[in-house]
Amino acid sequence: MRPAPIPLLFVCVLAAAAFALAVGALAAAPAAQRIQGGRAASQPGPMAAPALTTPPATPPATTPPAPGPGETDDSATLPTPSTAAQQVYAAARADLLQIRMLLRNGRSQSTVGSGFLIGSGNLVLTNYHVVSQMALDPDVYIGEYVDTDGKGGAIELMAVDVLHDLAVVRVERHGTGFFRMPEHPAPLIQGQYLYSLGNPLDLGFAISEGAYNGVITRSFYEQLIFTGPINAGMSGGPSVTATGMVAGVNVSKRRDGESVSFLVPARYAQDLLARVQQQTARQPHPPRNFSPLIAQQLLAHQREMMDRLLAEPLSIKTMGPYRVPVRESQQLRCWGRSNFRAEAEYTLDAVSCAMEAAIYVSDTQQTGHVSMTHQYLRSASLRPLQFSALASGRFRVDRIGYSTNNARDTRLTRPACSEQFVHTATLPVRAVTCVRAYRKFAGLYNFTLLTASTDDGQASLQSRLDLAGVSYENGTRATRAFLSALGRSRR
Amino acid sequence: MSGPSLQGPSLHGPYYVELLARSGEVLQRQRVDSLPIRLGRGYGNDVILDDDYAAAAHAVAELDAGGRLVLRDLGSRNGIHHRGRRHAELVLDGDTVARIGHTRFRIRAAGFPVAPELRDRTLHRWEGALPGAAGTLLVCVVSLFARWLSDIQYFELVRYFEALAWGVGAALLWSGAWAFANRLFGRHARLGRHLFVFGCGLLALGAYVLLASVLGYAFSIEAFTHYASHVATLLLAGTIYFHLCTIRPPHRRRYRWLCAAMAVLGSGLILVGNVQRSGRFSDELYMWVLLPPELRVSHDHGIDEFMREVDGMKEQLDRGRGRKPGEDAIED
């Protein structure tokens, strides 16, 4: 194997530094990127709500960049691209764009992604997370496109779909008609070749070949699994079949996997394009401020999320004498953990259920998320006072109602809390509810409920419910349902 | 201080020339048997001043026509100063502090009346090893208790020894600093006394933390733990007060005010810090203390009652939404 020349490494490091933001954006988009399989074993420590754990960061620089011209033929280690890929790229390159977010002052780029012209019109499809800065802070950020020939121009944000992570922008040029979105596309077959296009790591436009591998149901909204490399910067680019039919829009990848990437299905993009066409017929200019629109979409999301969560009574699990409510579904996965064999005088069993996907709003804010945790703490040998100190320490949570790790998150109001000793049907608990409101999105709140049982001097059931981005009614509804379901079987 | 007048100063002394520190403490006292008293750097003087800013023959103290003791400048360059002003001739009573060059001094006759003796309230038996041992014992008890309370691992003696070492080390460091100050400003180090004060302070602090937790939990009065840091500040100020009184017992009243001011200042800083950090005055977002169920006194609420309180927060949150991040209302 040919050792990587040092200048190449250097470029990689530079690229990593320059596009940390873009990478962050891509990384943060779907919570699907979090580890699933090994989490219980690899993440000891306090039971933070899994939604708040950061995914393990793999620097993008470790991925070797696309081969340059002339390198492909003589290198035995690199696969020769298929003729199909060559044909697709040659046909698509005129309609392929890089979308950049620039700081208005100084016009320096802050994030980059990809996009593509639909048909022969002037509409460009991309990811919401590529243009989120422009949508949320139009006074600070401005967007531009660069095509494969290096020519650029201004972009105008037409519509966003935060829930599916899609956006449509308008440019002053027209497509050649390569990227087609048929009304009734032929169904994809597992194993079928797909070609993903975009500008990975701002290194230059690239095409990567991979296979379609079905629909993922773990995320709240459907996504397609694409087994092929997608890198930061390719977000918003198209994934097409060999005939040029758009199968989906590149959106994210799993950092813990190899070439496990995700696409937004084309039909959501079609819905959004249809909406844009209706909208432009009524009023030619898009809204300047997208925050109210995003708030509406988030409200719609939470309505459906909470209705699904509370459609039927929460299922009950048993932890020792306690009965705890959980919800286990395709979207809400539960993991168990125990301190068994640790050098401690107490036993801790924990169950935590969390949604694996959250809605990306900005690189520092994710919402539309539910998680619940139960810890059953007990000890036969600790004195009551010692056990109380242990339980108190566990009940003390520093970060509450924060959507990020930033303690002074100014996008949310300060928390308002209620605390009382409450008696559910069968269990007395200490209950604390803290709520924070979103400043930018009217009607949305983060709820946190903490409870600790107060019935036993040598056992403690501590539960936590986190709801991010819900309406007040839904927040209190879920809090009440969760609290009421906490119980204890008769001794 | 009202200056006691010299009762008929006479030519024949003895007189005492006292060189003073800025704090008023006597650095050196010299007896002179008769007037006039010559002061200067030269060896021909009665009182030789080791001061580069004094003339060889600087001044002379003698009786004037009215029978008062006066200090006269003998034509020096730097002169005689009293209360910031230069005097060619300065009438001295026993409390007049004159300055020649960098040297401050006063002259008192043998008949100068001194203040009555102070009443000795010091417990002389409670000095040295006895209170030192008691204080160390208190520190040991508190640190062992704290260690035991938080010990959730299998028993290991070394952890308790560690706790003891830390406790005693901290006690020695703290009390040692006070003893050093005591030696500097008083006469004795009184390390034992300071150890005892520290031990008592630590015990009071620990007892309050427990008491506040119990009261807050038992009666569901969260203010006990929400504002516990202010009581801790008060206890710390009290400890410092007793340390100060150990150094200078007569200044009790002054120290009382000083420590009260320190406590107020400390509490103010804590409040400001809390507001800065979390936007509320209280130390914590909620009471996180959990204690054995036997300690509960207040009754439990129903879920409906709790949810009503949660519903009540909406208005306040929506008001906060309209404000800019820096302009939030401060909460309790």
Chai-1 contact restraints between the chains, C-beta under 6 A:
chainA,res_idxA,chainB,res_idxB,connection_type,confidence,min_distance_angstrom,max_distance_angstrom,comment,restraint_id
A,E343,B,Q153,contact,1.0,0.0,6.0,A-B,restraint_1
A,E343,B,Y154,contact,1.0,0.0,6.0,A-B,restraint_2
A,A344,B,I152,contact,1.0,0.0,6.0,A-B,restraint_3
A,A344,B,Q153,contact,1.0,0.0,6.0,A-B,restraint_4
A,E345,B,I152,contact,1.0,0.0,6.0,A-B,restraint_5
A,Y346,B,I152,contact,1.0,0.0,6.0,A-B,restraint_6
A,P384,B,P292,contact,1.0,0.0,6.0,A-B,restraint_7
A,Q386,B,L149,contact,1.0,0.0,6.0,A-B,restraint_8
A,S388,B,L290,contact,1.0,0.0,6.0,A-B,restraint_9
A,S388,B,L291,contact,1.0,0.0,6.0,A-B,restraint_10
A,S388,B,P292,contact,1.0,0.0,6.0,A-B,restraint_11
A,A389,B,L149,contact,1.0,0.0,6.0,A-B,restraint_12
A,A389,B,S150,contact,1.0,0.0,6.0,A-B,restraint_13
A,L390,B,I152,contact,1.0,0.0,6.0,A-B,restraint_14
A,A391,B,L290,contact,1.0,0.0,6.0,A-B,restraint_15
A,S392,B,W288,contact,1.0,0.0,6.0,A-B,restraint_16
A,S392,B,V289,contact,1.0,0.0,6.0,A-B,restraint_17
A,S392,B,L290,contact,1.0,0.0,6.0,A-B,restraint_18
A,F395,B,W288,contact,1.0,0.0,6.0,A-B,restraint_19
A,F395,B,L290,contact,1.0,0.0,6.0,A-B,restraint_20
A,R396,B,W288,contact,1.0,0.0,6.0,A-B,restraint_21
A,T410,B,P325,contact,1.0,0.0,6.0,A-B,restraint_22
A,T413,B,L317,contact,1.0,0.0,6.0,A-B,restraint_23
A,T413,B,G320,contact,1.0,0.0,6.0,A-B,restraint_24
A,T413,B,R321,contact,1.0,0.0,6.0,A-B,restraint_25
A,R414,B,G279,contact,1.0,0.0,6.0,A-B,restraint_26
A,R414,B,D328,contact,1.0,0.0,6.0,A-B,restraint_27
A,A416,B,M313,contact,1.0,0.0,6.0,A-B,restraint_28
A,A416,B,Q316,contact,1.0,0.0,6.0,A-B,restraint_29
A,A416,B,L317,contact,1.0,0.0,6.0,A-B,restraint_30
A,C417,B,L285,contact,1.0,0.0,6.0,A-B,restraint_31
A,C417,B,Y286,contact,1.0,0.0,6.0,A-B,restraint_32
A,S418,B,E309,contact,1.0,0.0,6.0,A-B,restraint_33
A,S418,B,V310,contact,1.0,0.0,6.0,A-B,restraint_34
A,E419,B,Y286,contact,1.0,0.0,6.0,A-B,restraint_35
A,Q420,B,H301,contact,1.0,0.0,6.0,A-B,restraint_36
A,Q420,B,F306,contact,1.0,0.0,6.0,A-B,restraint_37
A,F421,B,S220,contact,1.0,0.0,6.0,A-B,restraint_38
A,F421,B,D300,contact,1.0,0.0,6.0,A-B,restraint_39
A,V422,B,H301,contact,1.0,0.0,6.0,A-B,restraint_40
A,V422,B,I303,contact,1.0,0.0,6.0,A-B,restraint_41
A,V422,B,F306,contact,1.0,0.0,6.0,A-B,restraint_42
A,H423,B,D300,contact,1.0,0.0,6.0,A-B,restraint_43
A,P428,B,D300,contact,1.0,0.0,6.0,A-B,restraint_44
A,A431,B,F306,contact,1.0,0.0,6.0,A-B,restraint_45
A,V432,B,Y286,contact,1.0,0.0,6.0,A-B,restraint_46
A,T433,B,V310,contact,1.0,0.0,6.0,A-B,restraint_47
A,V435,B,M313,contact,1.0,0.0,6.0,A-B,restraint_48
A,V435,B,L317,contact,1.0,0.0,6.0,A-B,restraint_49
A,A437,B,L317,contact,1.0,0.0,6.0,A-B,restraint_50
A,A437,B,R321,contact,1.0,0.0,6.0,A-B,restraint_51
A,R439,B,R321,contact,1.0,0.0,6.0,A-B,restraint_52
A,A452,B,L290,contact,1.0,0.0,6.0,A-B,restraint_53
A,T454,B,P293,contact,1.0,0.0,6.0,A-B,restraint_54
A,D455,B,P293,contact,1.0,0.0,6.0,A-B,restraint_55
A,G457,B,P292,contact,1.0,0.0,6.0,A-B,restraint_56
A,G457,B,P293,contact,1.0,0.0,6.0,A-B,restraint_57
A,Y472,B,K314,contact,1.0,0.0,6.0,A-B,restraint_58
A,T476,B,M307,contact,1.0,0.0,6.0,A-B,restraint_59
A,T476,B,V310,contact,1.0,0.0,6.0,A-B,restraint_60
A,R480,B,M307,contact,1.0,0.0,6.0,A-B,restraint_61
A,L483,B,I303,contact,1.0,0.0,6.0,A-B,restraint_62
A,S484,B,I303,contact,1.0,0.0,6.0,A-B,restraint_63
